[in-house]
Amino acid sequence: MNTTAFADAVVASVKVQGALWHVLERNSRMVLHLVNVPARTDVERLNRQVAALRNEIRELTVRVDDPRR
């Protein structure tokens, strides 16, 4: 097998693996939601929201501590 054919095979396998992973994740998310359990994407979204709230609280605390700002 030459280098080009090997590279093409690797690229194809990575694409197939990504497509399969996407299908698996979508189906598992659907099943988890059916039994009322949060999926990884739900937890990630909540983590982003909590981080944003922490940043807002930090900014508000600075404003309260130093009203000149």
N, CA, C and O atoms as a GROMACS GRO file, in nm:
protein
  276
    1MET      N    1   0.086  -0.118   0.000
    1MET     CA    2   0.000   0.000   0.000
    1MET      C    3   0.090   0.123   0.000
    1MET      O    4   0.183   0.133   0.081
    2ASN      N    5   0.064   0.217  -0.090
    2ASN     CA    6   0.149   0.337  -0.094
    2ASN      C    7   0.101   0.439   0.008
    2ASN      O    8  -0.005   0.423   0.069
    3THR      N    9   0.179   0.542   0.025
    3THR     CA   10   0.153   0.643   0.128
    3THR      C   11   0.020   0.716   0.103
    3THR      O   12  -0.054   0.742   0.198
    4THR      N   13  -0.009   0.748  -0.021
    4THR     CA   14  -0.134   0.818  -0.053
    4THR      C   15  -0.255   0.732  -0.021
    4THR      O   16  -0.352   0.781   0.037
    5ALA      N   17  -0.250   0.607  -0.057
    5ALA     CA   18  -0.362   0.516  -0.028
    5ALA      C   19  -0.379   0.500   0.123
    5ALA      O   20  -0.492   0.496   0.172
    6PHE      N   21  -0.268   0.490   0.196
    6PHE     CA   22  -0.276   0.478   0.341
    6PHE      C   23  -0.338   0.603   0.402
    6PHE      O   24  -0.424   0.593   0.490
    7ALA      N   25  -0.294   0.719   0.356
    7ALA     CA   26  -0.350   0.846   0.407
    7ALA      C   27  -0.499   0.855   0.377
    7ALA      O   28  -0.576   0.899   0.462
    8ASP      N   29  -0.538   0.815   0.258
    8ASP     CA   30  -0.680   0.815   0.222
    8ASP      C   31  -0.760   0.721   0.312
    8ASP      O   32  -0.871   0.754   0.355
    9ALA      N   33  -0.703   0.605   0.342
    9ALA     CA   34  -0.770   0.509   0.430
    9ALA      C   35  -0.784   0.565   0.571
    9ALA      O   36  -0.888   0.547   0.634
   10VAL      N   37  -0.681   0.631   0.619
   10VAL     CA   38  -0.687   0.690   0.753
   10VAL      C   39  -0.793   0.800   0.758
   10VAL      O   40  -0.872   0.805   0.852
   11VAL      N   41  -0.796   0.886   0.658
   11VAL     CA   42  -0.895   0.994   0.653
   11VAL      C   43  -1.036   0.936   0.649
   11VAL      O   44  -1.125   0.983   0.720
   12ALA      N   45  -1.056   0.835   0.567
   12ALA     CA   46  -1.189   0.772   0.557
   12ALA      C   47  -1.230   0.710   0.690
   12ALA      O   48  -1.345   0.722   0.732
   13SER      N   49  -1.135   0.643   0.757
   13SER     CA   50  -1.170   0.580   0.885
   13SER      C   51  -1.201   0.683   0.992
   13SER      O   52  -1.288   0.661   1.076
   14VAL      N   53  -1.131   0.796   0.990
   14VAL     CA   54  -1.160   0.902   1.087
   14VAL      C   55  -1.298   0.961   1.061
   14VAL      O   56  -1.372   0.990   1.155
   15LYS      N   57  -1.334   0.978   0.935
   15LYS     CA   58  -1.466   1.030   0.901
   15LYS      C   59  -1.576   0.934   0.945
   15LYS      O   60  -1.677   0.976   1.001
   16VAL      N   61  -1.556   0.806   0.921
   16VAL     CA   62  -1.655   0.705   0.962
   16VAL      C   63  -1.667   0.703   1.114
   16VAL      O   64  -1.777   0.697   1.168
   17GLN      N   65  -1.554   0.707   1.182
   17GLN     CA   66  -1.555   0.706   1.328
   17GLN      C   67  -1.631   0.829   1.381
   17GLN      O   68  -1.710   0.817   1.475
   18GLY      N   69  -1.608   0.946   1.322
   18GLY     CA   70  -1.678   1.066   1.365
   18GLY      C   71  -1.828   1.056   1.342
   18GLY      O   72  -1.907   1.097   1.427
   19ALA      N   73  -1.867   1.002   1.228
   19ALA     CA   74  -2.010   0.986   1.198
   19ALA      C   75  -2.075   0.888   1.296
   19ALA      O   76  -2.185   0.912   1.344
   20LEU      N   77  -2.007   0.779   1.324
   20LEU     CA   78  -2.061   0.681   1.419
   20LEU      C   79  -2.071   0.740   1.559
   20LEU      O   80  -2.170   0.718   1.629
   21TRP      N   81  -1.971   0.816   1.598
   21TRP     CA   82  -1.973   0.880   1.730
   21TRP      C   83  -2.090   0.977   1.741
   21TRP      O   84  -2.157   0.983   1.844
   22HIS      N   85  -2.116   1.052   1.634
   22HIS     CA   86  -2.227   1.147   1.632
   22HIS      C   87  -2.360   1.074   1.648
   22HIS      O   88  -2.446   1.117   1.725
   23VAL      N   89  -2.378   0.965   1.577
   23VAL     CA   90  -2.502   0.887   1.587
   23VAL      C   91  -2.516   0.828   1.727
   23VAL      O   92  -2.624   0.834   1.786
   24LEU      N   93  -2.409   0.774   1.781
   24LEU     CA   94  -2.412   0.717   1.916
   24LEU      C   95  -2.448   0.823   2.018
   24LEU      O   96  -2.531   0.800   2.106
   25GLU      N   97  -2.385   0.939   2.009
   25GLU     CA   98  -2.411   1.046   2.105
   25GLU      C   99  -2.555   1.094   2.096
   25GLU      O  100  -2.621   1.116   2.197
   26ARG      N  101  -2.604   1.112   1.973
   26ARG     CA  102  -2.742   1.158   1.955
   26ARG      C  103  -2.841   1.057   2.013
   26ARG      O  104  -2.936   1.095   2.082
   27ASN      N  105  -2.819   0.929   1.985
   27ASN     CA  106  -2.910   0.826   2.036
   27ASN      C  107  -2.902   0.812   2.187
   27ASN      O  108  -3.005   0.796   2.254
   28SER      N  109  -2.783   0.818   2.242
   28SER     CA  110  -2.771   0.807   2.388
   28SER      C  111  -2.834   0.928   2.456
   28SER      O  112  -2.896   0.914   2.561
   29ARG      N  113  -2.819   1.046   2.397
   29ARG     CA  114  -2.883   1.167   2.452
   29ARG      C  115  -3.034   1.151   2.452
   29ARG      O  116  -3.101   1.188   2.548
   30MET      N  117  -3.088   1.096   2.343
   30MET     CA  118  -3.232   1.075   2.335
   30MET      C  119  -3.280   0.978   2.442
   30MET      O  120  -3.382   1.002   2.507
   31VAL      N  121  -3.208   0.868   2.462
   31VAL     CA  122  -3.246   0.770   2.562
   31VAL      C  123  -3.237   0.830   2.702
   31VAL      O  124  -3.327   0.812   2.784
   32LEU      N  125  -3.130   0.903   2.729
   32LEU     CA  126  -3.116   0.965   2.861
   32LEU      C  127  -3.230   1.063   2.887
   32LEU      O  128  -3.282   1.068   2.998
   33HIS      N  129  -3.267   1.142   2.787
   33HIS     CA  130  -3.377   1.236   2.805
   33HIS      C  131  -3.510   1.163   2.825
   33HIS      O  132  -3.597   1.212   2.897
   34LEU      N  133  -3.527   1.048   2.762
   34LEU     CA  134  -3.650   0.971   2.781
   34LEU      C  135  -3.667   0.925   2.925
   34LEU      O  136  -3.780   0.916   2.975
   35VAL      N  137  -3.557   0.897   2.993
   35VAL     CA  138  -3.564   0.854   3.133
   35VAL      C  139  -3.534   0.970   3.228
   35VAL      O  140  -3.506   0.949   3.346
   36ASN      N  141  -3.539   1.092   3.174
   36ASN     CA  142  -3.524   1.215   3.252
   36ASN      C  143  -3.388   1.225   3.322
   36ASN      O  144  -3.380   1.264   3.438
   37VAL      N  145  -3.283   1.190   3.249
   37VAL     CA  146  -3.146   1.201   3.299
   37VAL      C  147  -3.073   1.299   3.207
   37VAL      O  148  -3.083   1.288   3.085
   38PRO      N  149  -2.998   1.393   3.265
   38PRO     CA  150  -2.927   1.488   3.180
   38PRO      C  151  -2.814   1.422   3.102
   38PRO      O  152  -2.745   1.334   3.153
   39ALA      N  153  -2.798   1.465   2.980
   39ALA     CA  154  -2.689   1.416   2.895
   39ALA      C  155  -2.566   1.504   2.915
   39ALA      O  156  -2.574   1.608   2.981
   40ARG      N  157  -2.454   1.462   2.859
   40ARG     CA  158  -2.330   1.538   2.871
   40ARG      C  159  -2.347   1.680   2.820
   40ARG      O  160  -2.295   1.775   2.879
   41THR      N  161  -2.420   1.696   2.710
   41THR     CA  162  -2.439   1.830   2.654
   41THR      C  163  -2.519   1.919   2.749
   41THR      O  164  -2.495   2.039   2.756
   42ASP      N  165  -2.614   1.860   2.820
   42ASP     CA  166  -2.691   1.937   2.918
   42ASP      C  167  -2.601   1.985   3.032
   42ASP      O  168  -2.609   2.100   3.074
   43VAL      N  169  -2.516   1.897   3.080
   43VAL     CA  170  -2.424   1.932   3.189
   43VAL      C  171  -2.324   2.038   3.143
   43VAL      O  172  -2.293   2.130   3.218
   44GLU      N  173  -2.274   2.025   3.021
   44GLU     CA  174  -2.181   2.124   2.968
   44GLU      C  175  -2.248   2.262   2.958
   44GLU      O  176  -2.186   2.363   2.991
   45ARG      N  177  -2.374   2.264   2.912
   45ARG     CA  178  -2.446   2.391   2.900
   45ARG      C  179  -2.464   2.454   3.039
   45ARG      O  180  -2.447   2.575   3.055
   46LEU      N  181  -2.500   2.372   3.137
   46LEU     CA  182  -2.517   2.422   3.274
   46LEU      C  183  -2.384   2.473   3.330
   46LEU      O  184  -2.381   2.574   3.399
   47ASN      N  185  -2.275   2.403   3.302
   47ASN     CA  186  -2.144   2.448   3.348
   47ASN      C  187  -2.109   2.585   3.290
   47ASN      O  188  -2.054   2.670   3.360
   48ARG      N  189  -2.140   2.606   3.162
   48ARG     CA  190  -2.115   2.736   3.100
   48ARG      C  191  -2.200   2.845   3.166
   48ARG      O  192  -2.152   2.956   3.189
   49GLN      N  193  -2.325   2.811   3.196
   49GLN     CA  194  -2.413   2.909   3.260
   49GLN      C  195  -2.364   2.943   3.401
   49GLN      O  196  -2.366   3.060   3.440
   50VAL      N  197  -2.321   2.844   3.477
   50VAL     CA  198  -2.268   2.868   3.611
   50VAL      C  199  -2.142   2.953   3.605
   50VAL      O  200  -2.124   3.044   3.685
   51ALA      N  201  -2.055   2.924   3.510
   51ALA     CA  202  -1.933   3.004   3.494
   51ALA      C  203  -1.967   3.149   3.462
   51ALA      O  204  -1.904   3.240   3.515
   52ALA      N  205  -2.065   3.170   3.375
   52ALA     CA  206  -2.105   3.306   3.341
   52ALA      C  207  -2.162   3.378   3.464
   52ALA      O  208  -2.135   3.496   3.485
   53LEU      N  209  -2.241   3.307   3.543
   53LEU     CA  210  -2.296   3.367   3.665
   53LEU      C  211  -2.186   3.400   3.765
   53LEU      O  212  -2.190   3.504   3.830
   54ARG      N  213  -2.087   3.312   3.777
   54ARG     CA  214  -1.975   3.340   3.867
   54ARG      C  215  -1.901   3.466   3.823
   54ARG      O  216  -1.864   3.549   3.907
   55ASN      N  217  -1.881   3.481   3.694
   55ASN     CA  218  -1.815   3.602   3.642
   55ASN      C  219  -1.896   3.726   3.673
   55ASN      O  220  -1.841   3.829   3.712
   56GLU      N  221  -2.028   3.718   3.654
   56GLU     CA  222  -2.114   3.833   3.685
   56GLU      C  223  -2.109   3.868   3.833
   56GLU      O  224  -2.101   3.985   3.869
   57ILE      N  225  -2.112   3.766   3.919
   57ILE     CA  226  -2.106   3.789   4.063
   57ILE      C  227  -1.973   3.853   4.100
   57ILE      O  228  -1.968   3.945   4.181
   58ARG      N  229  -1.865   3.804   4.040
   58ARG     CA  230  -1.733   3.861   4.067
   58ARG      C  231  -1.729   4.009   4.028
   58ARG      O  232  -1.678   4.092   4.102
   59GLU      N  233  -1.784   4.041   3.910
   59GLU     CA  234  -1.787   4.180   3.865
   59GLU      C  235  -1.873   4.267   3.956
   59GLU      O  236  -1.835   4.380   3.988
   60LEU      N  237  -1.988   4.215   3.996
   60LEU     CA  238  -2.075   4.291   4.085
   60LEU      C  239  -2.011   4.312   4.222
   60LEU      O  240  -2.026   4.418   4.283
   61THR      N  241  -1.940   4.211   4.271
   61THR     CA  242  -1.871   4.223   4.399
   61THR      C  243  -1.766   4.333   4.393
   61THR      O  244  -1.752   4.411   4.487
   62VAL      N  245  -1.692   4.338   4.284
   62VAL     CA  246  -1.592   4.443   4.268
   62VAL      C  247  -1.659   4.580   4.267
   62VAL      O  248  -1.608   4.673   4.329
   63ARG      N  249  -1.772   4.594   4.198
   63ARG     CA  250  -1.844   4.722   4.193
   63ARG      C  251  -1.895   4.763   4.330
   63ARG      O  252  -1.890   4.881   4.366
   64VAL      N  253  -1.944   4.667   4.407
   64VAL     CA  254  -1.996   4.698   4.540
   64VAL      C  255  -1.881   4.736   4.633
   64VAL      O  256  -1.894   4.830   4.711
   65ASP      N  257  -1.770   4.665   4.624
   65ASP     CA  258  -1.656   4.693   4.709
   65ASP      C  259  -1.590   4.826   4.673
   65ASP      O  260  -1.535   4.892   4.761
   66ASP      N  261  -1.594   4.865   4.547
   66ASP     CA  262  -1.532   4.990   4.501
   66ASP      C  263  -1.633   5.065   4.415
   66ASP      O  264  -1.631   5.052   4.293
   67PRO      N  265  -1.721   5.143   4.476
   67PRO     CA  266  -1.828   5.210   4.401
   67PRO      C  267  -1.777   5.309   4.296
   67PRO      O  268  -1.855   5.350   4.210
   68ARG      N  269  -1.651   5.348   4.301
   68ARG     CA  270  -1.598   5.440   4.200
   68ARG      C  271  -1.585   5.375   4.064
   68ARG      O  272  -1.572   5.445   3.964
   69ARG      N  273  -1.588   5.243   4.057
   69ARG     CA  274  -1.571   5.172   3.930
   69ARG      C  275  -1.696   5.174   3.851
   69ARG      O  276  -1.701   5.119   3.741
   0.00000   0.00000   0.00000
